[in-house]
Amino acid sequence: MNDAFVIEGGVPLQGTVKASGNKNAAIKLLPACLLTDQPVVLHNIPDIVDVRVALAILQDLGAEVTDLGGGSWRIHAARIEKTHIDFQLASQSRASFVFSGPMLARLGHVLLPIPGGDVIGGRPLDTHIQGLKALGVNVSLNPQRNGFQMDADPIRGGGYILQAEASVTATENTLMAAVLAQGETVIDNAACEPHVQDLAHFLNSLGAKIEGIGSNRLKIQGVKNLGGGEYRIGSDFMEVGSFIGAAAITGGTIRIQNADPHSLGMIRLVYEKLGITWEVDGNDIIVPANQSMAIQPPLSGRILEIKPLPWPGFPPDLMSILVVLAIRCQGSVLLHDWMYESRFFFVDKLTFMGARITLCDPHRVIVQGPSQLYANPHGVTSPDIRAGMAMVLAALSAQGVTTIHNIHQIDRGYERIEEKLIGLGAKIHRV
């Protein structure tokens, strides 16, 4: 996994690109296929590393996995042949934890290694485990296997569950376990992101009984079993937000097909504060050239502050992209990611390229622009999925040639990113 991107910056992007399926939906719907012994077909699944890991885990557990082509997969978990998740596979993706809900609902037992994933700060599993315990699951640490031993006989409705935080993964995992539980479960302070809604709609299409989809209260009436079915996941608004940024930062004009504009409401409001906007054409959006790229200060005259919030607030995974966009904007902005204390630990790479960024503390940076970026002759490293994509945007706008190492991190969340950028005229190649 030593691939790198070599990018020559300064080329305005032009053309059309098609949005991929939602990464965070795909890596949850795939484990959900374990909840039924009937075949399931999923469409619009992105070809990314995290999806390949989820497919490998399914196969390792005994499910039949068939590539139908064009982003469509057939999953048939007629039998599950073991109750432990492979350690090496689980270590590659944090989403491996959501195999626990379906496994417990289906078999009543699972041995789950401590999951891997991005290093963007403390990401405790307390809320995830709290939801399972409310469903009657016994959870204990297994030091010999460096993971969690979970048992439930049987899974039973948890009544009323108040999540300590609106955790996406905890909501999804509890939801998957609850659909086959005996009795009713109500999850309050539930996450309601588009990928959470996708999961709930998918489960209902298989015969689950979930009410309140899209709200912060989910009511689940347990059923005895689920059937088979077919489902298409929505587009990845993180990828769409990244391509909007790529167009704006290079001064180009691009059309993003299948962008699902209805999912971009708060993203649009925040991007407009940086002087970046777009037009809607059906299910596509068009990002025009000649964006103002000027930070709009609040009426109070204080420095603009942007911070993420649970859906429908601004998504935290686009905060890294905002850092790079703000570098090229006129004015100053305070970016405050209160969720993850290591989100901004890549900004030193940008200051070496000419950015004016002050790291106030682990959660906050002040960006002053506009600054011209210059290629770092020593290259830069991609620390996680979103910071890696932010570095790609920085390289696209920089003068000179930038090498980005450790792009395996980017491949985890972005489908064929260099091919899509080449299609828009970018000078990028993989080595």
CORCOR-V258448 format. One record per residue. N is the residue number from 1. RES is the residue in one small letter. D_FIRST is the distance of its C-alpha to the first C-alpha in Angstrom with 1 decimal. Layout:
# CORCOR-V258448
n: [N	N]
res: [RES	RES]
d_first: [D_FIRST	D_FIRST]
This chain:
# CORCOR-V258448
n: [1	2	3	4	5	6	7	8	9	10	11	12	13	14	15	16	17	18	19	20	21	22	23	24	25	26	27	28	29	30	31	32	33	34	35	36	37	38	39	40	41	42	43	44	45	46	47	48	49	50	51	52	53	54	55	56	57	58	59	60	61	62	63	64	65	66	67	68	69	70	71	72	73	74	75	76	77	78	79	80	81	82	83	84	85	86	87	88	89	90	91	92	93	94	95	96	97	98	99	100	101	102	103	104	105	106	107	108	109	110	111	112	113	114	115	116	117	118	119	120	121	122	123	124	125	126	127	128	129	130	131	132	133	134	135	136	137	138	139	140	141	142	143	144	145	146	147	148	149	150	151	152	153	154	155	156	157	158	159	160	161	162	163	164	165	166	167	168	169	170	171	172	173	174	175	176	177	178	179	180	181	182	183	184	185	186	187	188	189	190	191	192	193	194	195	196	197	198	199	200	201	202	203	204	205	206	207	208	209	210	211	212	213	214	215	216	217	218	219	220	221	222	223	224	225	226	227	228	229	230	231	232	233	234	235	236	237	238	239	240	241	242	243	244	245	246	247	248	249	250	251	252	253	254	255	256	257	258	259	260	261	262	263	264	265	266	267	268	269	270	271	272	273	274	275	276	277	278	279	280	281	282	283	284	285	286	287	288	289	290	291	292	293	294	295	296	297	298	299	300	301	302	303	304	305	306	307	308	309	310	311	312	313	314	315	316	317	318	319	320	321	322	323	324	325	326	327	328	329	330	331	332	333	334	335	336	337	338	339	340	341	342	343	344	345	346	347	348	349	350	351	352	353	354	355	356	357	358	359	360	361	362	363	364	365	366	367	368	369	370	371	372	373	374	375	376	377	378	379	380	381	382	383	384	385	386	387	388	389	390	391	392	393	394	395	396	397	398	399	400	401	402	403	404	405	406	407	408	409	410	411	412	413	414	415	416	417	418	419	420	421	422	423	424	425	426	427	428	429	430	431]
res: [m	n	d	a	f	v	i	e	g	g	v	p	l	q	g	t	v	k	a	s	g	n	k	n	a	a	i	k	l	l	p	a	c	l	l	t	d	q	p	v	v	l	h	n	i	p	d	i	v	d	v	r	v	a	l	a	i	l	q	d	l	g	a	e	v	t	d	l	g	g	g	s	w	r	i	h	a	a	r	i	e	k	t	h	i	d	f	q	l	a	s	q	s	r	a	s	f	v	f	s	g	p	m	l	a	r	l	g	h	v	l	l	p	i	p	g	g	d	v	i	g	g	r	p	l	d	t	h	i	q	g	l	k	a	l	g	v	n	v	s	l	n	p	q	r	n	g	f	q	m	d	a	d	p	i	r	g	g	g	y	i	l	q	a	e	a	s	v	t	a	t	e	n	t	l	m	a	a	v	l	a	q	g	e	t	v	i	d	n	a	a	c	e	p	h	v	q	d	l	a	h	f	l	n	s	l	g	a	k	i	e	g	i	g	s	n	r	l	k	i	q	g	v	k	n	l	g	g	g	e	y	r	i	g	s	d	f	m	e	v	g	s	f	i	g	a	a	a	i	t	g	g	t	i	r	i	q	n	a	d	p	h	s	l	g	m	i	r	l	v	y	e	k	l	g	i	t	w	e	v	d	g	n	d	i	i	v	p	a	n	q	s	m	a	i	q	p	p	l	s	g	r	i	l	e	i	k	p	l	p	w	p	g	f	p	p	d	l	m	s	i	l	v	v	l	a	i	r	c	q	g	s	v	l	l	h	d	w	m	y	e	s	r	f	f	f	v	d	k	l	t	f	m	g	a	r	i	t	l	c	d	p	h	r	v	i	v	q	g	p	s	q	l	y	a	n	p	h	g	v	t	s	p	d	i	r	a	g	m	a	m	v	l	a	a	l	s	a	q	g	v	t	t	i	h	n	i	h	q	i	d	r	g	y	e	r	i	e	e	k	l	i	g	l	g	a	k	i	h	r	v]
d_first: [0.0	3.8	5.8	9.1	12.4	15.5	18.6	22.2	24.3	27.9	27.9	29.7	28.0	30.4	30.5	29.6	26.5	26.5	25.3	22.9	23.9	23.8	20.5	22.6	25.1	22.9	21.2	24.8	26.6	24.4	25.3	28.9	29.3	29.8	33.1	34.8	35.3	35.9	33.4	31.8	30.4	28.2	27.8	25.8	22.6	19.6	16.6	14.0	11.4	14.2	16.6	14.7	14.6	18.3	19.1	17.6	19.7	22.7	22.4	22.1	25.2	27.1	27.1	27.3	24.6	25.5	23.7	26.8	25.0	25.1	23.4	26.0	25.4	28.0	27.7	30.5	30.6	33.9	33.0	30.7	30.4	29.3	29.5	26.3	22.9	20.1	18.8	15.1	15.1	17.3	15.2	12.5	15.2	18.6	20.2	20.3	23.5	25.3	25.4	28.0	30.7	30.7	30.5	33.4	35.4	35.0	35.2	36.3	33.7	30.0	27.9	25.0	22.4	22.1	19.5	16.3	15.6	15.9	17.6	20.4	23.3	25.3	24.9	27.5	28.1	31.8	32.7	30.7	32.5	35.8	35.7	35.1	37.8	40.2	39.8	40.9	37.6	37.6	34.5	33.9	31.1	30.2	29.2	28.5	25.9	24.6	25.5	28.5	31.2	32.8	36.0	38.5	41.5	42.0	40.1	43.0	43.5	42.8	45.7	44.9	41.5	41.2	37.6	37.4	35.0	34.2	30.8	29.0	27.1	30.2	32.4	30.3	30.0	33.7	34.7	33.0	34.7	38.0	38.4	39.4	41.2	44.9	46.6	45.6	43.0	43.1	40.1	41.3	39.1	36.6	33.8	34.5	31.6	31.3	28.6	30.9	33.7	31.6	31.1	34.8	36.0	33.8	35.3	38.7	38.3	37.8	41.0	40.1	42.7	41.1	43.2	42.5	39.2	38.3	40.3	39.7	41.8	40.6	43.2	42.0	44.5	43.1	43.4	43.6	40.9	38.9	38.9	36.6	35.9	34.0	32.4	30.7	28.7	29.2	27.2	24.6	26.7	23.8	22.3	25.9	26.5	23.5	24.8	28.2	27.0	25.2	28.6	30.7	28.8	28.8	32.4	31.7	33.1	31.1	31.9	29.7	30.7	30.9	30.4	32.7	34.7	36.5	33.4	33.3	36.6	35.6	32.7	35.3	37.7	35.2	33.9	37.5	38.0	35.7	37.7	35.2	36.5	36.3	38.5	38.4	39.2	39.3	35.9	34.3	34.3	34.8	33.6	36.1	35.9	38.1	37.1	39.2	36.3	38.8	38.5	41.5	43.0	44.8	48.6	49.0	47.8	45.1	41.5	39.6	37.5	34.8	33.3	31.7	33.8	33.4	33.9	35.7	34.9	32.2	28.7	26.9	23.5	25.0	26.1	23.1	24.0	27.6	26.9	25.7	28.6	31.1	30.2	31.7	34.6	38.1	39.0	37.6	35.9	35.1	32.0	32.3	29.6	31.6	29.2	26.1	26.7	23.3	22.9	24.0	22.3	20.3	23.6	23.9	21.2	23.7	26.7	25.3	25.3	28.9	29.1	32.0	30.6	32.3	30.4	33.5	32.0	28.8	30.0	31.5	31.0	33.6	32.5	35.1	35.0	35.0	32.8	31.3	27.7	26.6	23.2	21.8	21.7	19.3	16.7	15.7	13.0	12.4	13.7	14.1	14.5	18.0	17.8	14.8	17.0	19.9	18.2	17.8	21.5	22.4	20.8	22.7	25.9	25.5	27.3	25.2	21.6	18.8	15.2	13.0	9.8	7.3	8.2	6.2	9.6	11.6	10.4	11.7	15.1	15.7	16.2	15.4	16.2	16.1	18.4	20.7	21.0	21.6	24.3	25.9	26.0	23.2	22.0	18.2	15.7	12.0	11.0]
